[in-house]
């Protein structure tokens, strides 16, 4: 009996769907899944606003779910994180502590990305655990999802300002 082989794109699609859930709640659309033995063991999407928790990034939410279900703060040796956006410094630190085996991310984060963009944390040599990572999986879809969200948000702010102007003109 052969075991089904899932691709990085398959798992990233699940992370992308998590990001869509974040967008539906007005959160920045970032989604994540953690996979071990071809099964999702943790999933999450950005929720700092709805949870009133600045640490509720998609990666952290997925890590918490995986670790709770495993009843261990360390992940299995084959655990892979799929996330739609390059992790920030906080998330990289949490991934190091969890002993994630690999990270696959969709698109880079020029301002806060901590693997290949703004900070290349593993180049410092300070970490007792490092993991390989791959970028660009579903890059275009992940980037477009984020761009569409921020475009909509800017338009909503513009409309709000316009409404305020109209209200003030009628006073």
C-alpha positions in Angstrom: 0.0 0.0 0.0 1.5 3.3 -1.1 1.3 6.4 1.1 -0.2 9.5 -0.7 2.4 12.2 -1.3 1.2 15.7 -0.8 3.0 18.6 -2.3 4.0 21.9 -0.7 1.3 23.6 -2.8 -1.3 21.3 -1.4 -0.5 22.3 2.2 0.0 26.0 1.3 -3.5 26.0 -0.2 -4.8 25.1 3.3 -2.7 27.9 4.8 -4.1 30.2 2.1 -7.7 29.2 3.1 -6.8 30.0 6.7 -5.7 33.5 5.6 -9.0 34.0 3.9 -10.7 33.4 7.3 -8.5 36.1 8.8 -9.6 38.6 6.1 -13.2 37.8 6.7 -12.7 39.0 10.3 -10.9 42.1 9.3 -7.5 40.7 10.3 -4.5 40.9 8.0 -4.8 37.7 5.9 -2.0 35.5 7.0 -2.7 31.8 7.4 -0.6 28.8 8.6 -0.8 25.1 9.0 1.6 22.7 10.6 1.9 19.2 9.1 3.4 16.0 10.5 3.1 12.6 8.9 0.9 14.0 6.1 -1.7 15.3 8.6 -2.4 18.8 9.8 -1.6 19.0 13.5 -2.1 22.7 13.9 -3.8 25.5 12.0 -4.2 29.2 12.5 -4.8 32.6 11.1 -3.9 36.1 12.2 -6.2 37.1 15.1 -4.5 39.8 17.2 -7.4 42.2 16.9 -10.2 39.7 17.5 -8.4 37.9 20.4 -6.9 41.2 21.9 -3.6 39.4 21.7 -0.6 41.0 20.0 1.1 37.5 19.8 -1.8 35.9 17.9 0.0 35.7 14.6 -1.0 32.8 12.3 2.2 30.9 13.1 1.7 31.2 16.9 -1.9 30.2 16.7 -1.0 27.1 14.7 1.9 26.3 17.0 -0.3 26.6 20.1 -2.9 24.2 18.5 -0.3 21.7 17.5 1.5 21.7 20.8 -1.8 21.4 22.8 -2.9 18.5 20.7 0.5 16.8 21.1 0.7 17.7 24.8 4.3 18.8 24.2 6.0 22.2 23.7 8.2 20.5 21.1 7.0 19.4 17.7 7.7 16.1 16.0 11.0 15.8 14.0 9.1 15.9 10.7 6.8 18.9 11.5 6.7 21.5 8.7 5.0 24.9 8.9 3.3 26.3 5.8 2.6 30.0 6.1 1.4 32.5 3.5 3.8 35.3 4.7 7.4 35.3 5.8 7.6 35.0 9.6 8.5 38.0 11.8 11.1 37.9 14.6 8.7 36.8 17.2 7.4 33.9 15.1 10.9 32.8 14.1 11.8 32.7 17.8 8.8 30.6 18.6 9.5 28.3 15.7 13.1 27.8 16.9 11.9 26.9 20.4 9.3 24.5 19.0 12.0 22.7 17.0 10.1 23.0 13.7 11.9 21.0 11.1 11.2 23.2 8.1 9.2 26.3 7.1 7.6 27.0 3.7 6.3 30.5 3.2 4.4 32.1 0.3 5.6 35.6 0.0 8.2 37.8 1.6 7.6 40.6 4.1 10.0 43.4 3.3 9.4 45.4 6.5 9.2 42.6 9.2 10.3 39.4 7.5 13.0 37.7 9.5 14.3 34.9 7.3 15.2 36.5 4.0 13.9 40.1 4.1 14.4 42.8 6.7 16.3 40.6 9.1 18.1 37.4 8.3 18.2 36.0 11.8 19.9 32.8 11.0 22.9 34.6 9.6 23.7 35.8 13.2 24.8 32.3 14.4 23.0 32.9 17.7 20.5 30.1 17.5 20.9 26.6 19.0 18.3 25.3 16.5 17.9 26.4 12.9 15.6 25.1 10.2 15.6 25.1 6.5 13.1 27.2 4.8 11.7 27.7 1.3 10.0 30.8 -0.1 7.8 31.4 -3.1 5.3 28.6 -2.8 2.1 30.1 -4.2 3.9 33.4 -4.0 1.6 35.3 -6.5 -1.7 34.2 -4.8 -0.4 35.0 -1.3 0.9 38.4 -2.4 -2.3 39.2 -4.2 -4.4 38.2 -1.2 -2.5 40.6 1.0 -2.5 43.4 -1.6 -6.3 43.0 -2.1 -6.9 43.2 1.6 -4.8 46.4 2.0 -6.3 48.0 -1.1 -9.8 47.4 0.4 -8.7 48.8 3.7 -7.4 52.0 2.1 -10.6 52.4 0.2 -12.7 51.9 3.3 -10.6 54.6 5.1 -11.0 56.9 2.1 -14.8 56.4 2.1 -14.9 57.1 5.9 -13.0 60.4 5.4 -15.3 61.4 2.6 -18.4 60.7 4.8 -16.9 62.8 7.6 -16.2 65.6 5.2 -19.8 65.5 4.0 -21.2 65.4 7.5 -19.1 68.4 8.5 -20.2 70.3 5.4 -23.8 69.9 6.4 -23.3 71.4 9.9 
